[in-house]
Amino acid sequence: MDYGDYADAYFDLADKFENLFQRPVDLVTDKSSSNPFLINSINKTKTLLYG
């Protein structure tokens, strides 16, 4: 998938989740951050929706 298609799919998915859950959604991948403070904050506030 090229970068343009990836970006379109990413933002389309984020919009669909926000419409579904009626709240803001942040999509984060394991590889998208190396900042340990951000990772710690995400781990404290993340919510498993399906597992």
PDB file of N, CA, C and O in Angstrom:
ATOM      1  N   MET A   1       0.857  -1.171   0.000  1.00  0.00           N
ATOM      2  CA  MET A   1       0.000   0.000   0.000  1.00  0.00           C
ATOM      3  C   MET A   1       0.901   1.233   0.000  1.00  0.00           C
ATOM      4  O   MET A   1       1.820   1.330   0.814  1.00  0.00           O
ATOM      5  N   ASP A   2       0.647   2.163  -0.898  1.00  0.00           N
ATOM      6  CA  ASP A   2       1.484   3.365  -0.914  1.00  0.00           C
ATOM      7  C   ASP A   2       1.059   4.318   0.213  1.00  0.00           C
ATOM      8  O   ASP A   2       0.010   4.141   0.833  1.00  0.00           O
ATOM      9  N   TYR A   3       1.890   5.319   0.457  1.00  0.00           N
ATOM     10  CA  TYR A   3       1.661   6.213   1.597  1.00  0.00           C
ATOM     11  C   TYR A   3       0.328   6.952   1.516  1.00  0.00           C
ATOM     12  O   TYR A   3      -0.346   7.125   2.531  1.00  0.00           O
ATOM     13  N   GLY A   4      -0.054   7.383   0.327  1.00  0.00           N
ATOM     14  CA  GLY A   4      -1.317   8.100   0.178  1.00  0.00           C
ATOM     15  C   GLY A   4      -2.512   7.225   0.506  1.00  0.00           C
ATOM     16  O   GLY A   4      -3.435   7.662   1.192  1.00  0.00           O
ATOM     17  N   ASP A   5      -2.500   5.990   0.019  1.00  0.00           N
ATOM     18  CA  ASP A   5      -3.594   5.060   0.315  1.00  0.00           C
ATOM     19  C   ASP A   5      -3.607   4.687   1.794  1.00  0.00           C
ATOM     20  O   ASP A   5      -4.673   4.557   2.396  1.00  0.00           O
ATOM     21  N   TYR A   6      -2.418   4.515   2.382  1.00  0.00           N
ATOM     22  CA  TYR A   6      -2.327   4.190   3.805  1.00  0.00           C
ATOM     23  C   TYR A   6      -2.924   5.320   4.647  1.00  0.00           C
ATOM     24  O   TYR A   6      -3.696   5.071   5.572  1.00  0.00           O
ATOM     25  N   ALA A   7      -2.564   6.552   4.323  1.00  0.00           N
ATOM     26  CA  ALA A   7      -3.084   7.698   5.078  1.00  0.00           C
ATOM     27  C   ALA A   7      -4.598   7.797   4.929  1.00  0.00           C
ATOM     28  O   ALA A   7      -5.302   8.040   5.909  1.00  0.00           O
ATOM     29  N   ASP A   8      -5.098   7.613   3.725  1.00  0.00           N
ATOM     30  CA  ASP A   8      -6.552   7.655   3.509  1.00  0.00           C
ATOM     31  C   ASP A   8      -7.260   6.581   4.329  1.00  0.00           C
ATOM     32  O   ASP A   8      -8.284   6.851   4.955  1.00  0.00           O
ATOM     33  N   ALA A   9      -6.717   5.365   4.327  1.00  0.00           N
ATOM     34  CA  ALA A   9      -7.318   4.261   5.077  1.00  0.00           C
ATOM     35  C   ALA A   9      -7.264   4.523   6.578  1.00  0.00           C
ATOM     36  O   ALA A   9      -8.220   4.235   7.297  1.00  0.00           O
ATOM     37  N   TYR A  10      -6.143   5.070   7.050  1.00  0.00           N
ATOM     38  CA  TYR A  10      -5.961   5.362   8.472  1.00  0.00           C
ATOM     39  C   TYR A  10      -7.005   6.368   8.963  1.00  0.00           C
ATOM     40  O   TYR A  10      -7.675   6.142   9.971  1.00  0.00           O
ATOM     41  N   PHE A  11      -7.130   7.479   8.239  1.00  0.00           N
ATOM     42  CA  PHE A  11      -8.061   8.518   8.676  1.00  0.00           C
ATOM     43  C   PHE A  11      -9.512   8.099   8.464  1.00  0.00           C
ATOM     44  O   PHE A  11     -10.387   8.509   9.226  1.00  0.00           O
ATOM     45  N   ASP A  12      -9.777   7.298   7.454  1.00  0.00           N
ATOM     46  CA  ASP A  12     -11.125   6.774   7.247  1.00  0.00           C
ATOM     47  C   ASP A  12     -11.507   5.854   8.413  1.00  0.00           C
ATOM     48  O   ASP A  12     -12.627   5.926   8.919  1.00  0.00           O
ATOM     49  N   LEU A  13     -10.582   4.996   8.836  1.00  0.00           N
ATOM     50  CA  LEU A  13     -10.840   4.112   9.967  1.00  0.00           C
ATOM     51  C   LEU A  13     -11.060   4.914  11.248  1.00  0.00           C
ATOM     52  O   LEU A  13     -11.976   4.612  12.014  1.00  0.00           O
ATOM     53  N   ALA A  14     -10.242   5.920  11.488  1.00  0.00           N
ATOM     54  CA  ALA A  14     -10.406   6.761  12.679  1.00  0.00           C
ATOM     55  C   ALA A  14     -11.769   7.444  12.670  1.00  0.00           C
ATOM     56  O   ALA A  14     -12.438   7.492  13.702  1.00  0.00           O
ATOM     57  N   ASP A  15     -12.189   7.970  11.527  1.00  0.00           N
ATOM     58  CA  ASP A  15     -13.503   8.613  11.421  1.00  0.00           C
ATOM     59  C   ASP A  15     -14.628   7.621  11.683  1.00  0.00           C
ATOM     60  O   ASP A  15     -15.598   7.945  12.368  1.00  0.00           O
ATOM     61  N   LYS A  16     -14.502   6.426  11.145  1.00  0.00           N
ATOM     62  CA  LYS A  16     -15.547   5.413  11.352  1.00  0.00           C
ATOM     63  C   LYS A  16     -15.643   4.996  12.815  1.00  0.00           C
ATOM     64  O   LYS A  16     -16.745   4.817  13.333  1.00  0.00           O
ATOM     65  N   PHE A  17     -14.506   4.840  13.486  1.00  0.00           N
ATOM     66  CA  PHE A  17     -14.533   4.516  14.910  1.00  0.00           C
ATOM     67  C   PHE A  17     -15.155   5.643  15.721  1.00  0.00           C
ATOM     68  O   PHE A  17     -15.937   5.384  16.636  1.00  0.00           O
ATOM     69  N   GLU A  18     -14.819   6.895  15.400  1.00  0.00           N
ATOM     70  CA  GLU A  18     -15.403   8.021  16.124  1.00  0.00           C
ATOM     71  C   GLU A  18     -16.915   8.077  15.937  1.00  0.00           C
ATOM     72  O   GLU A  18     -17.644   8.371  16.884  1.00  0.00           O
ATOM     73  N   ASN A  19     -17.388   7.803  14.741  1.00  0.00           N
ATOM     74  CA  ASN A  19     -18.832   7.772  14.503  1.00  0.00           C
ATOM     75  C   ASN A  19     -19.486   6.609  15.241  1.00  0.00           C
ATOM     76  O   ASN A  19     -20.574   6.762  15.796  1.00  0.00           O
ATOM     77  N   LEU A  20     -18.840   5.463  15.253  1.00  0.00           N
ATOM     78  CA  LEU A  20     -19.379   4.287  15.917  1.00  0.00           C
ATOM     79  C   LEU A  20     -19.464   4.476  17.428  1.00  0.00           C
ATOM     80  O   LEU A  20     -20.490   4.169  18.034  1.00  0.00           O
ATOM     81  N   PHE A  21     -18.394   4.980  18.037  1.00  0.00           N
ATOM     82  CA  PHE A  21     -18.329   5.111  19.489  1.00  0.00           C
ATOM     83  C   PHE A  21     -18.794   6.466  20.005  1.00  0.00           C
ATOM     84  O   PHE A  21     -18.914   6.664  21.214  1.00  0.00           O
ATOM     85  N   GLN A  22     -19.060   7.407  19.087  1.00  0.00           N
ATOM     86  CA  GLN A  22     -19.521   8.745  19.464  1.00  0.00           C
ATOM     87  C   GLN A  22     -18.587   9.410  20.475  1.00  0.00           C
ATOM     88  O   GLN A  22     -19.019   9.992  21.470  1.00  0.00           O
ATOM     89  N   ARG A  23     -17.278   9.300  20.179  1.00  0.00           N
ATOM     90  CA  ARG A  23     -16.270   9.931  21.017  1.00  0.00           C
ATOM     91  C   ARG A  23     -14.976  10.007  20.228  1.00  0.00           C
ATOM     92  O   ARG A  23     -14.808   9.267  19.258  1.00  0.00           O
ATOM     93  N   PRO A  24     -14.052  10.885  20.619  1.00  0.00           N
ATOM     94  CA  PRO A  24     -12.766  10.962  19.917  1.00  0.00           C
ATOM     95  C   PRO A  24     -11.977   9.661  20.063  1.00  0.00           C
ATOM     96  O   PRO A  24     -12.021   9.014  21.110  1.00  0.00           O
ATOM     97  N   VAL A  25     -11.264   9.288  19.020  1.00  0.00           N
ATOM     98  CA  VAL A  25     -10.483   8.051  19.002  1.00  0.00           C
ATOM     99  C   VAL A  25      -9.076   8.371  18.507  1.00  0.00           C
ATOM    100  O   VAL A  25      -8.910   9.087  17.520  1.00  0.00           O
ATOM    101  N   ASP A  26      -8.080   7.850  19.182  1.00  0.00           N
ATOM    102  CA  ASP A  26      -6.686   7.935  18.734  1.00  0.00           C
ATOM    103  C   ASP A  26      -6.260   6.546  18.305  1.00  0.00           C
ATOM    104  O   ASP A  26      -6.341   5.600  19.089  1.00  0.00           O
ATOM    105  N   LEU A  27      -5.807   6.413  17.072  1.00  0.00           N
ATOM    106  CA  LEU A  27      -5.277   5.150  16.593  1.00  0.00           C
ATOM    107  C   LEU A  27      -3.763   5.199  16.721  1.00  0.00           C
ATOM    108  O   LEU A  27      -3.111   6.059  16.129  1.00  0.00           O
ATOM    109  N   VAL A  28      -3.209   4.281  17.489  1.00  0.00           N
ATOM    110  CA  VAL A  28      -1.768   4.252  17.733  1.00  0.00           C
ATOM    111  C   VAL A  28      -1.280   2.822  17.497  1.00  0.00           C
ATOM    112  O   VAL A  28      -1.889   1.860  17.964  1.00  0.00           O
ATOM    113  N   THR A  29      -0.183   2.701  16.771  1.00  0.00           N
ATOM    114  CA  THR A  29       0.411   1.388  16.567  1.00  0.00           C
ATOM    115  C   THR A  29       1.593   1.205  17.512  1.00  0.00           C
ATOM    116  O   THR A  29       2.121   2.178  18.050  1.00  0.00           O
ATOM    117  N   ASP A  30       1.998  -0.025  17.708  1.00  0.00           N
ATOM    118  CA  ASP A  30       3.138  -0.301  18.591  1.00  0.00           C
ATOM    119  C   ASP A  30       4.405   0.385  18.113  1.00  0.00           C
ATOM    120  O   ASP A  30       5.239   0.780  18.928  1.00  0.00           O
ATOM    121  N   LYS A  31       4.559   0.531  16.817  1.00  0.00           N
ATOM    122  CA  LYS A  31       5.786   1.084  16.249  1.00  0.00           C
ATOM    123  C   LYS A  31       5.743   2.597  16.034  1.00  0.00           C
ATOM    124  O   LYS A  31       6.733   3.182  15.594  1.00  0.00           O
ATOM    125  N   SER A  32       4.617   3.235  16.337  1.00  0.00           N
ATOM    126  CA  SER A  32       4.487   4.655  15.995  1.00  0.00           C
ATOM    127  C   SER A  32       5.104   5.599  17.020  1.00  0.00           C
ATOM    128  O   SER A  32       5.234   6.791  16.744  1.00  0.00           O
ATOM    129  N   SER A  33       5.486   5.107  18.189  1.00  0.00           N
ATOM    130  CA  SER A  33       6.076   5.988  19.190  1.00  0.00           C
ATOM    131  C   SER A  33       7.236   5.299  19.891  1.00  0.00           C
ATOM    132  O   SER A  33       7.187   4.108  20.198  1.00  0.00           O
ATOM    133  N   SER A  34       8.277   6.080  20.134  1.00  0.00           N
ATOM    134  CA  SER A  34       9.400   5.574  20.915  1.00  0.00           C
ATOM    135  C   SER A  34       9.584   6.386  22.198  1.00  0.00           C
ATOM    136  O   SER A  34      10.512   6.143  22.969  1.00  0.00           O
ATOM    137  N   ASN A  35       8.681   7.361  22.418  1.00  0.00           N
ATOM    138  CA  ASN A  35       8.755   8.211  23.593  1.00  0.00           C
ATOM    139  C   ASN A  35       8.223   7.436  24.809  1.00  0.00           C
ATOM    140  O   ASN A  35       7.035   7.117  24.853  1.00  0.00           O
ATOM    141  N   PRO A  36       9.071   7.131  25.787  1.00  0.00           N
ATOM    142  CA  PRO A  36       8.622   6.316  26.923  1.00  0.00           C
ATOM    143  C   PRO A  36       7.543   6.988  27.767  1.00  0.00           C
ATOM    144  O   PRO A  36       6.718   6.295  28.362  1.00  0.00           O
ATOM    145  N   PHE A  37       7.528   8.308  27.834  1.00  0.00           N
ATOM    146  CA  PHE A  37       6.498   9.009  28.607  1.00  0.00           C
ATOM    147  C   PHE A  37       5.134   8.898  27.922  1.00  0.00           C
ATOM    148  O   PHE A  37       4.115   8.703  28.584  1.00  0.00           O
ATOM    149  N   LEU A  38       5.123   9.024  26.592  1.00  0.00           N
ATOM    150  CA  LEU A  38       3.887   8.865  25.842  1.00  0.00           C
ATOM    151  C   LEU A  38       3.386   7.428  25.944  1.00  0.00           C
ATOM    152  O   LEU A  38       2.195   7.198  26.153  1.00  0.00           O
ATOM    153  N   ILE A  39       4.282   6.471  25.799  1.00  0.00           N
ATOM    154  CA  ILE A  39       3.899   5.062  25.894  1.00  0.00           C
ATOM    155  C   ILE A  39       3.322   4.754  27.270  1.00  0.00           C
ATOM    156  O   ILE A  39       2.324   4.041  27.370  1.00  0.00           O
ATOM    157  N   ASN A  40       3.928   5.276  28.327  1.00  0.00           N
ATOM    158  CA  ASN A  40       3.421   5.076  29.686  1.00  0.00           C
ATOM    159  C   ASN A  40       2.028   5.678  29.846  1.00  0.00           C
ATOM    160  O   ASN A  40       1.145   5.054  30.434  1.00  0.00           O
ATOM    161  N   SER A  41       1.831   6.883  29.326  1.00  0.00           N
ATOM    162  CA  SER A  41       0.525   7.533  29.408  1.00  0.00           C
ATOM    163  C   SER A  41      -0.535   6.744  28.646  1.00  0.00           C
ATOM    164  O   SER A  41      -1.655   6.568  29.126  1.00  0.00           O
ATOM    165  N   ILE A  42      -0.173   6.275  27.465  1.00  0.00           N
ATOM    166  CA  ILE A  42      -1.111   5.475  26.667  1.00  0.00           C
ATOM    167  C   ILE A  42      -1.474   4.200  27.412  1.00  0.00           C
ATOM    168  O   ILE A  42      -2.648   3.835  27.475  1.00  0.00           O
ATOM    169  N   ASN A  43      -0.494   3.526  27.972  1.00  0.00           N
ATOM    170  CA  ASN A  43      -0.760   2.271  28.675  1.00  0.00           C
ATOM    171  C   ASN A  43      -1.651   2.459  29.896  1.00  0.00           C
ATOM    172  O   ASN A  43      -2.395   1.551  30.267  1.00  0.00           O
ATOM    173  N   LYS A  44      -1.578   3.637  30.527  1.00  0.00           N
ATOM    174  CA  LYS A  44      -2.422   3.909  31.690  1.00  0.00           C
ATOM    175  C   LYS A  44      -3.869   4.205  31.302  1.00  0.00           C
ATOM    176  O   LYS A  44      -4.784   3.958  32.088  1.00  0.00           O
ATOM    177  N   THR A  45      -4.080   4.729  30.104  1.00  0.00           N
ATOM    178  CA  THR A  45      -5.425   5.197  29.731  1.00  0.00           C
ATOM    179  C   THR A  45      -6.083   4.385  28.622  1.00  0.00           C
ATOM    180  O   THR A  45      -7.246   4.625  28.298  1.00  0.00           O
ATOM    181  N   LYS A  46      -5.375   3.440  28.038  1.00  0.00           N
ATOM    182  CA  LYS A  46      -5.955   2.698  26.923  1.00  0.00           C
ATOM    183  C   LYS A  46      -7.079   1.782  27.403  1.00  0.00           C
ATOM    184  O   LYS A  46      -7.099   1.353  28.557  1.00  0.00           O
ATOM    185  N   THR A  47      -7.998   1.496  26.513  1.00  0.00           N
ATOM    186  CA  THR A  47      -9.140   0.654  26.810  1.00  0.00           C
ATOM    187  C   THR A  47      -9.244  -0.437  25.755  1.00  0.00           C
ATOM    188  O   THR A  47      -9.333  -0.141  24.563  1.00  0.00           O
ATOM    189  N   LEU A  48      -9.235  -1.689  26.181  1.00  0.00           N
ATOM    190  CA  LEU A  48      -9.406  -2.796  25.257  1.00  0.00           C
ATOM    191  C   LEU A  48     -10.876  -2.884  24.859  1.00  0.00           C
ATOM    192  O   LEU A  48     -11.754  -2.998  25.714  1.00  0.00           O
ATOM    193  N   LEU A  49     -11.133  -2.832  23.570  1.00  0.00           N
ATOM    194  CA  LEU A  49     -12.506  -2.887  23.089  1.00  0.00           C
ATOM    195  C   LEU A  49     -12.887  -4.277  22.622  1.00  0.00           C
ATOM    196  O   LEU A  49     -14.060  -4.650  22.647  1.00  0.00           O
ATOM    197  N   TYR A  50     -11.891  -5.043  22.194  1.00  0.00           N
ATOM    198  CA  TYR A  50     -12.157  -6.375  21.693  1.00  0.00           C
ATOM    199  C   TYR A  50     -10.907  -7.205  21.901  1.00  0.00           C
ATOM    200  O   TYR A  50      -9.819  -6.796  21.495  1.00  0.00           O
ATOM    201  N   GLY A  51     -11.041  -8.343  22.514  1.00  0.00           N
ATOM    202  CA  GLY A  51      -9.842  -9.134  22.728  1.00  0.00           C
ATOM    203  C   GLY A  51     -10.132 -10.573  23.028  1.00  0.00           C
ATOM    204  O   GLY A  51      -9.207 -11.360  23.232  1.00  0.00           O
TER     205      GLY A  51
END
